[in-house]
Amino acid sequence: MDLPESILALWRKHRKPVTYTAVGLAALLAGTAIFYASTKLKGPNSLSASLATAEAPANFGALPLVVPTLKYGFALDTFQVHEADIQSGEFLADILLRQGMDYPAIEKVVAASKDVFDVRHFRVGKPYTILTEPLTGQPEYMIYEPNVYEYIVFALQGDFKVERKERLITKAQGTLAGQMESSLWNAIVGQGESYELAAKMEDALQWSVDFHHLQKGDEFRLVFDREFIDGEEVGIGDVQAAYYKTGQNEYHAIYYKSEDGKHEGYYDLEGHPMKRGFLKSPVKYSRISSYYNLNRFHPILKRRRPHYGTDYAAPYGTPIYAVGDGVVTRASFTKGNGNFVKIKHDDTYQTQYLHMQKFAKGISTGVHVKQGQVIGYVGSTGLATGPHVCFRFWKNGNQVNHLNIKFPPAKPLPESELSNFTAVRDNYLSMLNAASVAPAEEAVAADQKDNP
């Protein structure tokens, strides 16, 4: 069936990114097309006859409603759709040249994307979609998905507009509880959850729990967000509440944000911020391979000499974090220390990080750094037998064992916030207490089943 140019023009006019009101437009156009087809088949006088003999509106509802497939804000049914993944060595120009675009047009696309997305950051395996005009065969749009949460829309004709769009995320709270057997990661992943959840639990409790000295039988409970897009779970959101028990010590972390936004973060049960002046360690997911020891036998020099630091062993390239806010006083190399960074935090405390593979981008003498900022990467430069970071801690000019230092708690929430905080805390405590702890042997069995 050939539709008149007036209808095709109207359809093309509205083939730009749409909202769900496009469904109504689709229904209107579908009805118009059906009406036009029926009059065309009946002959030249059928229009007036059809108007004269039109049936009651009640029967119109029996006509099938064609609902277009909407994705990325487009009615996909009106395009030729090509879907693929970025291949190794493939660039934007390669993709668009295959679609028949020339270099001047591609250069306009690249220029338009400059402030939105760096086209050099396409990643192998990430999906993209090309939407082509069926009548002309010209590519109209390209959509690239750098992650599950957003996508980039490249207009390939007209103004070559480039936009970054965020998908609508819905959240639902989940709970998890378990016991330690071999590691926190196994205890969580063994119950079918992701490593991401284990990492976020560490983030919530990093100022109070020493994750390098966990014990078999330790218990944990979590309240956290699950994230969904179009009804499909796509990831783990924030940990809202966490509980950890080791021996006779119990730790809680409750996430709270005041209505005015001035107070936000994790707090203990009394409303004291969990965040302290210093992190427990400069490296995540590592182990302590050597402790502060004034009578240590040096593995390379083969003689006893004081070891004023704590060694954290981790794979090459593991990020090293500044344990507190401060100013970099040295970022250099020596034969013994290798690549190292030293930070002055205040008039009392300084820290030093030795044997780095390399410094993080922008790290140099005089630079201000924030707690948790990556300052370098684990290596074995200088006198080192393997990849690790030797972490040293100064107090009043003397090197001390940072594991023995007790830092005072931060100031609690103001009294005006305690009522709201208490309500949030009590709600999360009830959820934590309701979470049933999976016995350690069950978690291990599940882990072995998933990882034979």
C-alpha positions, -999 to +999 in steps of 0.1 A: +000+000+000+014+034-010+007+062+015+004+098+003+034+120+008+015+142+033+012+112+057+048+101+052+060+137+059+040+139+091+055+105+102+090+116+094+085+148+112+079+130+145+107+103+141+129+122+165+135+111+201+100+107+216+083+104+249+055+081+256+031+106+240+044+092+207+021+062+213-008+085+208+007+098+176+013+063+164-023+054+170-034+085+151-012+078+121-022+041+121-059+051+121-053+076+093-034+051+072-062+025+076-089+051+067-069+062+037-064+026+025-101+018+028-112+049+008-085+043-019-097+007-024-133+017-027-128+042-055-129+080-061-163+085-045-157+064-015-146+093+008-180+110+009-197+076+011-175+066+040-182+098+058-220+094+052-221+058+063-195+060+092-204+036+120-208+046+156-176+053+175-182+022+196-170+000+167-139+020+162-124+005+193-123-029+176-095-017+152-061-030+162-038-005+180-003-007+167+020+004+196+056+012+185+086-003+202+102+025+221+139+024+231+164+052+237+134+076+231+129+064+195+101+044+178+123+016+165+097+002+142+102+032+119+139+026+114+162-001+101+180-012+133+215-025+133+229-037+167+265-047+174+294-045+199+326-025+196+354-047+183+391-046+191+408-018+172+375-003+161+369+035+162+339+057+156+351+065+121+352+028+111+316+023+122+303+054+104+322+048+072+306+014+069+272+032+072+281+053+041+291+085+059+320+106+046+348+121+066+335+157+067+303+145+082+322+123+107+343+152+117+312+172+125+300+143+147+333+142+166+333+180+170+297+180+184+306+153+209+336+171+224+318+184+255+296+154+259+316+122+253+352+115+243+348+092+213+383+079+220+368+062+250+348+035+231+354+002+249+357-032+233+325-053+239+302-023+246+270-023+226+259+003+200+229+007+177+226+024+143+191+037+133+188+041+095+161+058+075+144+030+054+135+052+024+169+069+019+192+044+035+209+072+054+220+066+090+201+089+113+213+081+148+239+061+166+235+051+202+264+039+223+261+024+258+292+029+279+274+013+309+240+000+319+230+034+335+234+057+305+237+060+268+251+085+242+229+096+213+248+108+182+226+126+156+242+117+122+223+142+101+212+178+105+227+195+135+248+165+145+237+170+181+252+147+207+234+140+240+241+119+271+210+103+285+204+086+318+181+056+322+154+056+348+166+036+378+143+021+404+155+008+437+143-018+461+160-026+495+175-060+502+191-076+532+219-100+537+235-117+567+262-142+571+292-156+590+329-155+581+346-187+572+376-178+550+370-142+538+343-116+537+342-118+499+335-156+500+309-151+527+290-126+505+296-141+470+289-175+484+253-164+489+249-153+453+257-116+458+284-097+440+319-086+449+306-051+445+284-055+477+315-067+496+334-036+485+306-013+495+303-029+529+340-023+534+335+013+524+308+017+551+329+003+579+364+011+568+370+036+596+361+011+624+366-025+613+401-037+605+394-059+575+429-073+575+422-091+608+388-108+604+382-139+623+363-172+615+328-169+629+325-131+627+290-121+618+277-094+595+243-080+584+235-056+556+207-034+543+214-023+508+198-010+476+192-032+445+190-012+413+166-020+384+162-007+348+130-018+330+124-044+357+158-061+353+183-059+381+215-042+369+236-036+400+240-029+437+233+006+450+244+020+483+247+001+516+221+018+539+231+000+571+258-024+581+265-045+612+297-064+620+305-085+651+340-098+658+347-114+692+329-092+717+331-060+696+301-049+676+301-021+649+272-004+632+271+020+603+239+038+595+236+060+564+218+093+571+213+125+551+197+155+567+169+174+549+191+204+543+219+182+530+244+196+555+249+163+572+254+132+551+273+099+555+276+069+578+270+073+615+273+050+646+243+044+668+249+075+688+251+098+658+289+101+656+302+102+620+320+069+611+345+089+591+377+095+610+407+115+602+425+084+588+415+052+570+426+019+586+448+011+556+460+026+523+451-005+501+418-024+497+416-062+493+452-068+505+469-087+533+495-076+558+528-093+549+550-076+575+543-056+606+560-027+623+589-043+640+620-027+655+640-060+653+630-073+619+654-094+597+655-077+563+648-103+535+672-085+510+699-070+532+701-103+553+705-084+586+684-071+614+672-035+611+641-017+624+610-019+601+591+013+608+562+005+585+534-020+578+536-039+545+504-045+526+508-071+499+486-067+468+489-074+430+508-050+408+487-020+399+464-021+428+453+015+437+470+031+468+448+056+487+457+086+508+445+077+543+437+113+551+434+148+538+468+166+534+495+181+512+521+160+493+555+170+506+575+145+484+567+124+454+601+110+442+624+080+439+652+067+461+672+035+459+657+020+490+622+034+489+616+032+452+588+055+441+572+070+472+548+097+483+549+115+516+519+135+529+516+160+557+481+159+572+485+185+599+511+196+625+510+162+642+506+135+615+524+125+583+522+094+562+545+078+536+538+052+509+568+032+495+577+010+465+550+023+442+549+010+406+540+046+396+523+078+409+487+085+401+480+113+375+485+147+390+504+136+421+535+158+427+550+178+455+527+206+468+495+190+456+465+188+480+449+154+483+417+142+499+411+111+520+405+081+498+421+097+467+443+074+446+479+086+449+497+057+432+498+020+424+513-010+441+547-021+428+581-034+439+604-005+431+634+000+455+644-027+480+614-049+477+609-087+471+575-085+456+545-061+450+534-043+482+532-009+497+552-001+529+530+023+548+547+045+574+530+068+599+546+097+618+533+113+650+550+144+662+580+136+641+584+100+652+575+069+632+549+048+651+528+017+646+496+032+632+476+000+641+480+009+678+468+045+675+434+053+690+419+084+673+391+103+690+356+101+676+343+129+654+317+154+667+282+139+667+252+152+648+237+184+662+209+179+687+184+193+661+191+163+639+190+136+665+152+130+663+152+124+626+184+103+628+169+082+656+139+074+634+161+064+605+184+044+627+156+024+644+141+015+611+174+001+598+181-016+631+148-035+628+157-046+592+192-056+603+178-077+632+153-094+609+180-106+585+188-142+592+224-152+594+235-180+570+257-205+588+293-203+576+292-239+563+262-231+541+279-201+526+310-221+519+290-249+503+272-223+481+305-208+471+320-242+462+289-249+441+293-217+421+331-221+419+339-258+415 
